[in-house]
């Protein structure tokens, strides 16, 4: 089969439908059982395929895991206007809602943390995905917070832009770190509540900065 015919087969409606079915099932099974306790054979059995059939669509288990993360990203905004993260303060409310939803899908959170940590190694399959994901999130959240600040004071100074960049990077880093702590010790770490605290604190520090308590008694 030549390249053009192979591409046509990959984009047939029935092929796309089967691919989405696999992703739905995989997302559910990884979410409930985690990555190490879910095999491609398990997933194949749920969608009426063979192990080789699933490999035909995704190449490897790691390839499927990455596609599940992309699928989850799309599903998280599927019901939002324009199928993208909202603007302004709603963007940060969306992050809080995502943290709440993540408490119901520990396996997917585990998958995300494992693959994101591995992505820093040279030549890793997930490097481009995570680089792009963080870059896009930082850009979207910086734009959202910048528009709020412009609405408050009319323009942005260089120090405002720096504060926005630092706040956004800090929020994303804190959310990832909280996910790790929550997976290790869910009894003592409430992912949704702690994420809300970090997000509200960081956003408030940019919009309405106040005294830095750590500067006291220096």
ChimeraX attribute file (.defattr): number of C-alpha atoms within 10 A of each C-alpha:
attribute: neighborCount
match mode: 1-to-1
recipient: residues
	/A:1	6
	/A:2	6
	/A:3	8
	/A:4	8
	/A:5	9
	/A:6	10
	/A:7	11
	/A:8	10
	/A:9	13
	/A:10	13
	/A:11	11
	/A:12	10
	/A:13	10
	/A:14	11
	/A:15	14
	/A:16	14
	/A:17	12
	/A:18	15
	/A:19	15
	/A:20	14
	/A:21	14
	/A:22	23
	/A:23	22
	/A:24	16
	/A:25	17
	/A:26	26
	/A:27	24
	/A:28	17
	/A:29	21
	/A:30	24
	/A:31	20
	/A:32	16
	/A:33	14
	/A:34	19
	/A:35	19
	/A:36	10
	/A:37	11
	/A:38	17
	/A:39	15
	/A:40	18
	/A:41	14
	/A:42	16
	/A:43	23
	/A:44	19
	/A:45	12
	/A:46	15
	/A:47	15
	/A:48	10
	/A:49	15
	/A:50	16
	/A:51	15
	/A:52	13
	/A:53	14
	/A:54	22
	/A:55	15
	/A:56	10
	/A:57	16
	/A:58	17
	/A:59	12
	/A:60	13
	/A:61	15
	/A:62	15
	/A:63	14
	/A:64	20
	/A:65	22
	/A:66	20
	/A:67	18
	/A:68	24
	/A:69	19
	/A:70	15
	/A:71	15
	/A:72	16
	/A:73	13
	/A:74	13
	/A:75	12
	/A:76	17
	/A:77	16
	/A:78	13
	/A:79	10
	/A:80	12
	/A:81	9
	/A:82	9
	/A:83	12
	/A:84	15
	/A:85	20
	/A:86	18
	/A:87	17
	/A:88	19
	/A:89	14
	/A:90	13
	/A:91	19
	/A:92	22
	/A:93	15
	/A:94	17
	/A:95	20
	/A:96	23
	/A:97	15
	/A:98	15
	/A:99	22
	/A:100	17
	/A:101	14
	/A:102	17
	/A:103	18
	/A:104	12
	/A:105	18
	/A:106	19
	/A:107	24
	/A:108	26
	/A:109	22
	/A:110	19
	/A:111	21
	/A:112	19
	/A:113	17
	/A:114	13
	/A:115	19
	/A:116	18
	/A:117	12
	/A:118	14
	/A:119	18
	/A:120	14
	/A:121	11
	/A:122	8
	/A:123	9
	/A:124	11
	/A:125	15
	/A:126	20
	/A:127	18
	/A:128	12
	/A:129	16
	/A:130	18
	/A:131	13
	/A:132	11
	/A:133	14
	/A:134	14
	/A:135	12
	/A:136	12
	/A:137	15
	/A:138	20
	/A:139	13
	/A:140	19
	/A:141	26
	/A:142	23
	/A:143	18
	/A:144	20
	/A:145	25
	/A:146	22
	/A:147	17
	/A:148	17
	/A:149	20
	/A:150	14
	/A:151	12
	/A:152	12
	/A:153	9
	/A:154	9
	/A:155	11
	/A:156	14
	/A:157	9
	/A:158	8
	/A:159	9
	/A:160	16
	/A:161	17
	/A:162	11
	/A:163	19
	/A:164	25
	/A:165	18
	/A:166	15
	/A:167	24
	/A:168	22
	/A:169	17
	/A:170	15
	/A:171	23
	/A:172	19
	/A:173	12
	/A:174	16
	/A:175	21
	/A:176	17
	/A:177	14
	/A:178	20
	/A:179	26
	/A:180	18
	/A:181	15
	/A:182	20
	/A:183	17
	/A:184	11
	/A:185	11
	/A:186	13
	/A:187	8
	/A:188	9
	/A:189	16
	/A:190	17
	/A:191	23
	/A:192	21
	/A:193	12
	/A:194	18
	/A:195	25
	/A:196	20
	/A:197	11
	/A:198	19
	/A:199	22
	/A:200	15
	/A:201	13
	/A:202	19
	/A:203	19
	/A:204	13
	/A:205	16
	/A:206	20
	/A:207	18
	/A:208	9
	/A:209	10
	/A:210	9
	/A:211	8
	/A:212	8
	/A:213	7
	/A:214	7
	/A:215	7
	/A:216	7
	/A:217	5
	/A:218	4
